[in-house]
Amino acid sequence: MMKSGGLFVSFLMVFLLGFSGYAAAGATATQVVTIRTTSFAVISLGGKDGKNWTRVVVDETGITAGNQELKWSTNLKDTRITVQSDLAADQQNYILRARAINLKSSGKSKGWVNVSKEPSDIISDMAQEIGSCSLEYEALPRKGIKSGRDEHTLIYTITE
């Protein structure tokens, strides 16, 4: 009886001593993991079709705008959102202005900005984020112009 008990104790000692180095090594192992992501900036109006543009028509009856909700996601730092038209300012019968309201972002709305062929910042000082806002438009008739019709394609872009 004593022999089988001694054999069990011997087996237990070999088992514990044999795996103790393994257990200690496993407890002190260090791994360094590096994760690299590609820079991205995605922006869309309404978030459905992934388009970063919308149509806006201005005439004597008022403004007809496409989607007025802007959504974006970016892992870039210190970014801004710009708006521009396919119509130069001197081709417009009305001065079109846009602004970002109801901002869900770390960025700041620039208030009313004139929209022309040159990009204008509409939101600035954005961080890495997922954000959104509503868009609002107004149009002022140019001096000396009584009527007319402007058809804009507005493009929104995230830029550094």
C-alpha positions in Angstrom: 0.0 0.0 0.0 2.8 2.3 0.9 4.5 1.7 -2.4 1.6 2.8 -4.5 1.2 5.9 -2.3 4.9 6.7 -2.8 4.5 6.2 -6.5 1.6 8.6 -6.6 3.5 11.3 -4.6 6.5 10.8 -6.9 4.3 11.1 -10.0 2.7 14.3 -8.5 6.1 15.8 -7.7 7.3 15.2 -11.3 4.1 16.6 -12.7 4.2 19.7 -10.6 7.9 20.4 -11.0 7.9 19.5 -14.7 5.1 22.1 -15.5 6.1 24.7 -13.0 8.6 26.2 -15.4 6.0 26.3 -18.1 3.4 27.9 -15.9 6.0 30.6 -14.8 7.0 31.3 -18.3 3.4 31.6 -19.4 2.7 34.0 -16.6 5.6 36.3 -17.4 5.4 36.3 -21.2 5.1 39.7 -22.9 3.8 40.4 -26.3 3.8 43.6 -28.2 1.0 44.0 -30.7 1.1 46.9 -33.2 -2.1 47.7 -35.1 -1.8 50.0 -38.1 -4.9 51.5 -39.7 -5.1 53.3 -42.9 -6.3 57.0 -42.8 -9.8 57.4 -43.8 -12.5 60.1 -44.1 -16.0 59.3 -45.3 -18.7 61.8 -45.8 -22.2 61.5 -47.2 -25.5 63.4 -47.3 -28.2 61.4 -45.6 -25.9 58.5 -45.1 -27.9 56.2 -47.5 -26.2 56.3 -50.9 -22.7 57.5 -49.9 -22.9 60.6 -52.1 -21.1 63.7 -50.9 -23.1 66.0 -53.1 -26.6 67.4 -53.4 -28.6 69.6 -55.7 -29.9 73.0 -54.7 -32.2 75.1 -56.9 -32.7 78.8 -56.1 -35.3 80.9 -57.9 -37.8 83.7 -57.1 -40.1 81.1 -55.3 -37.3 80.1 -52.8 -34.8 77.3 -52.3 -35.3 73.6 -53.2 -32.7 71.5 -51.6 -31.9 67.8 -51.7 -30.9 66.0 -48.6 -30.1 68.3 -45.7 -28.4 65.9 -43.3 -24.6 65.4 -43.4 -22.8 62.4 -41.8 -19.1 61.6 -41.6 -16.6 59.4 -40.0 -12.8 60.0 -39.9 -9.7 58.9 -38.1 -7.8 62.0 -39.2 -7.0 64.8 -36.7 -7.5 68.5 -37.2 -9.9 68.2 -40.1 -12.6 70.4 -41.5 -15.6 70.1 -43.8 -15.8 72.4 -46.9 -18.7 73.1 -49.3 -18.5 74.3 -52.9 -20.8 74.7 -55.8 -20.3 74.0 -59.5 -21.4 77.6 -60.2 -18.9 80.4 -59.8 -20.1 83.5 -57.8 -20.3 85.6 -60.9 -22.6 83.0 -62.6 -25.2 83.1 -59.7 -28.3 85.2 -59.8 -28.6 84.8 -56.0 -25.9 84.7 -53.4 -26.2 81.2 -51.9 -25.2 80.7 -48.3 -25.0 77.5 -46.2 -24.5 76.7 -42.6 -24.2 73.6 -40.4 -26.7 73.5 -37.5 -27.6 70.8 -34.9 -23.9 69.8 -34.9 -23.0 66.4 -33.3 -19.3 66.9 -33.5 -16.2 68.1 -31.7 -15.9 70.6 -34.5 -17.3 74.2 -34.7 -19.8 75.5 -37.3 -18.5 78.5 -39.2 -22.0 80.0 -39.4 -23.3 81.3 -42.7 -20.7 80.9 -45.5 -21.0 82.0 -49.1 -21.1 79.1 -51.5 -19.2 79.4 -54.8 -16.8 77.4 -56.9 -14.1 77.9 -54.3 -14.3 75.6 -51.2 -15.5 77.4 -48.0 -15.1 75.9 -44.5 -18.5 75.1 -43.1 -17.2 73.1 -40.0 -13.7 73.4 -38.6 -11.5 72.0 -35.8 -12.8 68.4 -36.0 -11.2 65.5 -34.2 -11.2 61.8 -35.0 -14.9 61.1 -34.8 -18.2 60.0 -36.2 -20.4 63.1 -36.5 -23.4 64.6 -38.2 -25.2 67.9 -38.7 -28.2 69.4 -40.4 -27.7 71.8 -43.3 -29.5 75.1 -43.8 -29.5 77.3 -46.9 -30.4 80.9 -47.7 -30.3 82.9 -50.9 -30.0 86.7 -51.3 -30.8 88.3 -54.7 -27.8 90.0 -56.3 -28.2 93.8 -56.8 -29.9 94.6 -60.1 -31.2 91.1 -60.7 -35.0 90.7 -60.4 -35.4 87.0 -61.2 -33.5 84.0 -62.4 -32.8 80.4 -61.6 -29.6 78.9 -60.2 -29.1 75.2 -60.2 -26.2 74.2 -58.0 -24.5 70.9 -57.3 -23.0 71.3 -53.9 -20.0 69.1 -52.9 -19.1 68.5 -49.3 -15.5 67.4 -48.5 -13.5 66.5 -45.4 -10.0 68.0 -45.7 -7.0 68.4 -43.5 
